[in-house]
């Protein structure tokens, strides 16, 4: 076969093969093929609400196709792994109607693990909502029990999904999170090994494991924790950056941890420089979000808004980010925009007690009491033993609806959950006083005691409590509740035994 020495363009001209023009044209042709290929996603995240809508409508085959395509694109190195994780994270939505649909999806399509992984993430999310953000030692036993139930369901689904998705690290990222909650050090190390065997490029697996090395999860000292993180990065991140440039952002984790430690020690100004240094390694939306939060705490709200906007560009449709955006907008007096951001956040995790409470609090500021009440009642689904939720609902009934009888049970629960908080005792005492219940005397006494311990009570509130306390004893016939009278009564009961 004869090979021509020129590419010929009819009716135009001939170009030598080694011409620079050919190289430029080839480059442009390659870019056109790349950008217009149906198998290329231009760094756009899938719409979480659209995925949930497909689930609600029972479009299971469509979901299979969409999620399989994301996984295929990642394996072909055309999108980052985060796009796959974010697509599955759409199912970390606590809406009550989704469980039935996920069950039906698993029943119909259990041959490739896609539905199992989605359902595992759904249960994983509810497990964390049930647990709440407090240290486990301060978490109500009922919340811990509910958490364990959902984590067990999540674990079973995620482990089953790994059998089908042998090249995916995503299930292991969530399994590591559950093992971390139970301080299962051996289990976490094993899951790390399995996750990296499945996908040696995985950012999600490494990011999940890095959290397990922090002082508040590992139990290590700050220095030991940082040392463990540096060692992990040297062994499991740095050698693999060449194969996956997305891993480079993880090299900022030590600075991120230093920033978190400073922030927890109320050294926000010092924390900022470490957040900035962490982000110089690469854009991780969670670090950008934390950076924005600290800026807002320091009163630098305009800068905080800019940073949270960046975080939402790095990872859109994240409820925590939108919740923080609402807080910042409220500080900037953009009330309606703040409410919209709060409503947007709720779409992605419909029964999150924190999101519902924050939204209700903003509605209360606008005297939209009935709407706020409805949100707080929804929040009781997973927040019935959440101190802040029951206190907010009790406060709404006491102050907004002027119904102390309705407020009293919630405020009583709030003091049982957080007896060291003086404000809880004041509200509870006020609700009892409002229904002329003499137990208010004891509640006011507890309020004064906690005030002495904390030394942070408003003097006007203390004075009002003292006057009300005395009025109930001497003018409203509650003298039997006086601490001295109660003590004498106990002595009288013990005298015959002596």
C-alpha positions in Angstrom: 0.0 0.0 0.0 1.3 3.4 -0.9 1.3 6.0 1.9 0.9 9.6 0.9 3.3 12.1 2.4 0.6 14.6 2.8 -2.9 14.8 4.3 -5.1 16.3 1.6 -8.0 18.6 2.1 -10.1 18.6 -1.1 -10.1 21.9 -2.9 -8.0 23.6 -0.3 -4.3 22.7 0.2 -1.9 19.9 1.1 -0.1 19.9 4.5 3.1 17.9 5.3 2.7 15.2 7.9 5.4 16.7 10.1 4.0 20.2 9.9 3.3 22.0 13.3 -0.2 22.7 11.9 -0.9 19.0 11.9 0.0 18.8 15.6 -2.3 21.7 16.5 -5.1 20.3 14.5 -4.7 16.9 16.1 -4.7 18.5 19.6 -7.9 20.3 18.8 -9.5 17.2 17.3 -8.6 15.2 20.4 -10.2 17.9 22.7 -13.3 17.9 20.6 -13.6 14.1 20.8 -13.0 14.3 24.6 -15.5 17.0 25.4 -18.3 15.8 23.1 -17.9 12.1 24.1 -21.1 10.8 25.8 -18.9 9.0 28.3 -17.3 12.2 29.7 -18.7 14.3 32.6 -17.2 17.7 32.9 -16.6 17.6 36.7 -20.3 18.0 37.3 -21.9 16.3 40.3 -25.2 14.4 39.7 -28.3 16.1 41.1 -29.1 14.4 44.4 -32.8 15.4 44.3 -33.1 13.9 40.8 -31.7 10.6 42.0 -34.1 10.6 45.0 -36.9 11.4 42.6 -36.0 8.4 40.5 -36.0 6.2 43.7 -39.4 7.6 44.7 -40.9 6.8 41.3 -39.5 3.3 41.3 -37.1 4.0 38.4 -34.7 1.3 39.6 -33.2 0.4 36.2 -32.6 4.1 35.5 -30.7 4.4 38.8 -28.7 1.3 38.0 -27.7 2.8 34.6 -26.8 6.2 36.1 -24.7 4.9 39.0 -23.0 2.2 36.8 -22.0 5.0 34.4 -20.4 7.0 37.2 -18.4 4.0 38.3 -17.4 3.3 34.7 -16.2 6.9 34.2 -14.2 6.8 37.4 -12.5 3.5 36.4 -11.6 5.1 33.1 -10.1 8.0 35.0 -12.5 10.5 33.4 -14.0 11.7 36.7 -12.8 11.8 40.3 -13.9 9.1 42.8 -15.7 11.9 44.7 -18.3 12.0 42.0 -19.2 8.4 42.6 -19.3 8.8 46.3 -21.4 11.9 46.0 -23.9 10.1 43.8 -24.4 7.3 46.3 -24.4 9.9 49.1 -27.8 11.1 47.7 -29.3 8.1 49.6 -28.0 9.5 52.9 -31.4 11.1 53.1 -33.5 10.2 56.1 -36.9 10.8 54.6 -39.2 8.1 56.0 -40.7 7.0 52.6 -37.3 6.1 51.1 -36.8 2.9 53.2 -39.6 1.0 51.5 -38.4 2.0 48.0 -34.8 1.0 48.8 -36.2 -2.4 50.0 -38.1 -2.9 46.8 -35.0 -1.9 44.8 -32.8 -4.4 46.6 -35.5 -7.1 46.0 -35.6 -6.4 42.3 -31.9 -5.7 41.7 -29.6 -7.5 44.1 -27.2 -8.9 41.5 -24.6 -6.1 41.4 -24.6 -4.5 44.8 -25.8 -1.0 43.7 -29.1 -1.1 45.6 -27.3 -2.7 48.6 -24.8 0.1 48.7 -27.5 2.8 48.4 -29.5 1.2 51.3 -26.4 0.8 53.4 -25.6 4.5 53.1 -29.3 5.3 54.0 -29.0 3.3 57.2 -25.5 4.7 57.9 -26.9 8.2 57.8 -29.8 7.5 60.2 -27.4 5.7 62.5 -25.4 8.9 62.9 -28.5 11.1 63.2 -29.7 8.8 66.0 -26.3 9.0 67.7 -26.0 12.8 67.5 -22.8 14.8 67.8 -22.0 14.4 71.6 -19.4 12.2 73.1 -20.8 8.7 73.5 -20.5 9.1 77.3 -22.9 12.0 77.2 -25.4 10.4 74.7 -28.7 9.0 76.0 -28.9 5.2 76.1 -31.9 5.2 73.9 -30.0 7.1 71.2 -27.1 4.7 71.5 -29.5 1.7 71.1 -31.2 3.2 68.0 -27.8 4.0 66.6 -26.6 0.4 67.0 -29.8 -0.9 65.3 -29.2 1.2 62.2 -25.5 0.7 62.1 -26.1 -3.1 62.2 -28.4 -2.8 59.2 -25.9 -0.5 57.4 -23.0 -2.9 58.0 -24.9 -5.9 56.6 -25.8 -4.0 53.4 -22.4 -2.5 52.9 -20.6 -5.8 53.5 -22.9 -7.5 51.0 -22.2 -4.7 48.5 -18.5 -5.3 48.6 -19.0 -8.8 47.3 -20.4 -7.4 44.1 -18.3 -4.2 43.9 -14.9 -5.7 44.1 -13.1 -2.7 42.5 -14.9 0.0 44.6 -13.5 1.7 47.7 -16.8 3.6 48.4 -18.4 0.9 50.6 -15.3 0.7 52.7 -15.3 4.4 53.4 -18.7 4.0 55.2 -17.7 0.7 56.9 -14.6 2.4 58.3 -16.9 5.1 59.7 -19.0 2.6 61.6 -16.0 0.7 62.9 -14.6 4.1 64.1 -17.7 4.8 66.1 -17.2 1.5 68.0 -13.4 2.1 68.4 -12.7 -1.1 66.5 -9.0 -0.5 65.8 -8.3 -3.9 64.3 -11.4 -3.8 62.2 -10.6 -0.3 60.8 -7.1 -1.5 59.8 -8.5 -4.5 58.1 -11.1 -2.5 56.3 -8.4 0.0 55.1 -6.4 -2.9 53.7 -9.5 -4.4 51.9 -10.5 -1.0 50.6 -7.1 -0.3 49.1 -6.9 -3.8 47.6 -10.3 -3.1 45.9 -9.1 0.4 44.7 -5.6 1.5 45.2 -6.4 5.0 43.9 -9.3 5.6 46.4 -9.3 9.0 48.1 -12.5 8.1 50.0 -11.0 5.1 51.8 -7.9 7.1 52.9 -10.0 10.1 53.9 -12.2 7.9 56.0 -9.3 6.2 57.7 -7.5 9.5 58.5 -10.4 10.5 60.7 -9.9 7.4 62.8 -6.4 8.7 63.7 -7.6 12.0 65.2 -7.2 12.4 69.0 -11.0 12.4 69.7 -11.5 9.1 67.8 -8.2 7.3 68.4 -7.7 8.2 72.0 -4.1 9.2 71.1 -2.4 12.3 72.4 -2.3 15.2 70.0 1.4 14.6 69.1 0.9 10.8 68.8 -2.1 11.4 66.5 -0.1 13.8 64.3 2.7 11.3 64.1 0.4 8.5 63.1 -1.2 10.7 60.4 2.2 11.6 59.0 3.2 7.9 58.9 0.0 7.0 57.2 0.5 9.7 54.5 4.0 8.6 53.9 3.0 4.9 53.5 -0.5 5.2 51.8 -0.7 8.6 50.1 2.5 10.1 48.9 3.7 7.1 46.9 0.4 7.0 45.0 -0.1 10.7 44.2 1.5 10.2 40.7 -1.2 7.7 39.9 -4.0 9.8 41.3 -3.4 13.6 41.7 -6.6 13.9 43.7 -4.8 12.2 46.6 -2.5 15.3 46.9 -5.2 17.2 48.8 -4.9 14.6 51.7 -1.4 15.8 52.4 -3.0 18.9 54.0 -4.6 16.7 56.7 -1.9 17.4 59.4 -2.5 21.1 59.1 -6.3 20.5 59.1 -5.9 18.6 62.3 -3.8 21.3 63.9 -6.5 23.8 62.9 -9.2 21.7 64.5 -7.3 21.3 67.7 -6.7 25.1 68.0 -10.4 25.7 67.2 -11.5 23.3 70.0 -9.2 25.2 72.3 -10.9 28.5 71.4 -7.9 29.7 69.4 -9.7 30.5 66.2 -7.3 33.2 65.0 -4.4 30.8 65.2 -6.4 28.1 63.5 -7.0 30.1 60.3 -3.4 29.9 59.1 -3.5 26.1 59.4 -6.7 25.8 57.5 -5.2 28.0 54.7 -2.1 25.8 54.6 -4.2 22.6 54.4 -6.1 24.0 51.4 -2.9 24.8 49.6 -2.4 21.1 49.0 -5.8 20.8 47.2 -9.5 21.7 47.4 -11.3 19.6 49.9 -14.8 20.9 50.5 -14.9 19.8 54.2 -11.8 21.8 55.1 -13.1 24.8 53.2 -16.4 24.5 55.1 -14.6 24.4 58.5 -12.5 27.4 57.4 -15.7 29.3 56.7 -17.2 28.3 60.1 -14.2 29.7 61.9 -14.2 33.0 59.9 -17.9 33.4 60.8 -17.2 32.7 64.5 -14.6 35.5 64.4 -17.2 37.9 62.9 -15.7 38.0 59.5 -19.0 37.1 57.8 -18.3 38.4 54.3 -15.2 36.3 54.0 -17.0 33.4 55.5 -19.7 33.7 52.9 -17.1 33.7 50.2 -15.5 30.5 51.6 -18.8 28.6 52.0 -19.7 29.5 48.5 -16.4 28.0 47.4 -17.2 24.9 49.4 -20.5 24.5 47.7 -18.8 24.8 44.4 -16.4 22.1 45.4 -19.3 19.8 46.5 -22.8 21.1 45.9 -26.0 20.0 47.6 -24.4 19.2 51.0 -26.8 19.9 53.8 -24.1 20.9 56.4 -22.7 23.4 54.0 -26.1 24.9 53.3 -26.9 25.0 57.0 -23.7 27.0 57.6 -24.5 29.3 54.7 -27.9 30.0 56.3 -26.1 30.9 59.6 -23.7 33.3 57.8 -26.5 34.9 55.8 -28.5 35.5 59.0 -25.5 37.2 60.6 -25.4 39.4 57.5 -29.1 40.3 58.0 -30.2 38.5 54.8 -33.1 36.8 56.6 -35.0 35.5 53.6 -31.9 34.2 51.9 -31.0 32.5 55.2 -34.4 30.8 55.4 -34.1 29.6 51.8 -30.6 28.1 52.4 -32.1 26.4 55.5 -34.9 25.0 53.5 -32.5 23.8 50.8 -30.4 22.0 53.4 -33.4 20.1 54.6 -34.2 18.7 51.2 -31.1 16.5 51.3 -31.7 15.1 54.8 -35.3 15.5 55.7 -35.4 14.2 59.2 -32.0 15.5 60.5 -32.8 16.8 64.0 -30.2 19.6 63.8 -31.3 20.9 60.5 -35.0 20.9 61.6 -34.2 22.6 64.8 -32.1 25.3 63.1 -34.8 25.9 60.6 -37.4 26.1 63.3 -35.3 28.6 65.3 -35.1 30.9 62.3 -38.9 30.6 61.7 -39.5 31.5 65.4 -37.5 34.7 64.9 -40.1 35.7 62.3 -43.1 34.7 64.5 -43.9 31.8 62.2 -44.6 29.7 65.2 -46.9 27.0 63.7 -44.4 26.2 61.0 -41.6 26.0 63.5 -43.7 23.7 65.8 -44.3 21.3 62.9 -40.6 21.1 62.1 -39.7 20.4 65.7 -42.3 17.7 66.0 -40.7 16.1 62.9 -37.3 16.4 64.6 -38.5 14.2 67.4 -38.4 11.2 65.0 -34.6 10.8 65.6 -34.2 13.6 68.2 -36.7 12.6 70.9 -33.7 12.4 73.3 -31.8 15.3 71.8 -31.4 17.9 74.4 -31.5 20.9 72.0 -34.6 19.7 70.2 -36.7 19.1 73.2 -35.6 22.4 74.8 -36.4 24.3 71.6 -39.9 22.7 71.4 -40.5 23.4 75.1 -39.3 27.0 74.7 -41.7 27.5 71.8 -44.7 26.3 73.8 -43.6 28.4 76.8 -42.7 31.7 75.2 -44.3 31.7 71.8 -47.6 29.9 72.4 -47.8 30.9 76.1 -48.8 27.3 77.0 -46.7 26.3 80.1 -48.6 23.0 80.5 -47.6 21.9 77.0 -44.1 23.2 77.5 -43.5 21.4 80.8 -42.9 17.8 79.7 -40.3 18.9 77.1 -38.5 21.2 79.5 -38.5 18.5 82.2 -36.8 16.2 79.7 -34.3 18.9 78.8 -33.2 19.1 82.5 -33.0 15.4 82.7 -30.8 15.2 79.6 -28.6 18.2 80.7 -29.0 18.8 84.4 -25.9 20.9 84.6 -27.3 23.7 82.4 -28.8 26.4 84.5 -30.9 27.8 81.6 -32.8 24.5 81.4 -33.7 24.7 85.0 -34.9 28.3 84.7 -37.2 27.4 81.8 -38.5 24.3 83.5 -39.2 26.2 86.7 -41.0 28.9 84.7 -43.3 26.3 83.1 -44.1 24.8 86.5 -44.7 28.2 87.9 -47.0 28.9 85.0 -49.3 26.0 85.9 -49.0 26.8 89.7 -47.2 23.5 90.4 -45.2 23.7 93.7 -42.4 21.6 92.2 -41.3 24.9 90.7 -39.8 25.7 94.1 -37.4 22.8 93.8 -36.6 23.7 90.1 -35.8 27.3 91.1 -33.5 26.0 93.8 -31.7 23.8 91.2 -31.4 26.9 89.0 -29.7 28.9 91.7 -27.4 26.0 92.5 -26.2 25.6 88.9 -25.8 29.3 88.7 -23.4 29.2 91.6 -21.4 26.4 90.0 -21.2 28.0 86.5 -21.0 31.6 87.6 -22.5 32.7 84.3 -26.1 33.4 85.0 -27.8 36.7 84.2 -28.2 38.6 87.5 -31.7 39.8 86.5 -32.8 36.2 85.9 -31.3 35.1 89.3 -33.2 38.0 91.0 -36.5 37.1 89.3 -36.0 33.4 90.2 -35.4 34.3 93.9 -38.4 36.6 94.1 -40.6 34.0 92.4 -39.2 31.3 94.7 -40.2 33.3 97.8 -43.6 34.2 96.4 -44.5 30.6 95.8 -43.4 29.6 99.3 -45.0 32.4 101.4 -47.9 33.6 99.2 -48.9 30.6 97.1 -48.8 27.9 99.8 -45.8 26.0 98.6 -43.9 26.1 101.9 -43.7 22.3 102.1 -41.3 22.5 99.1 -38.9 24.7 100.9 -35.5 22.9 101.1 -35.3 23.4 104.9 -38.9 22.1 105.5 -38.1 19.1 103.3 -34.9 18.4 105.2 -36.8 18.5 108.6 -39.4 16.2 107.2 -36.7 13.6 106.3 -35.2 13.9 109.8 -38.6 13.3 111.4 -39.1 10.2 109.3 -35.7 8.9 110.4 -36.2 9.6 114.2 -38.1 6.4 115.0 -35.3 4.3 113.4 -32.8 6.0 115.7 
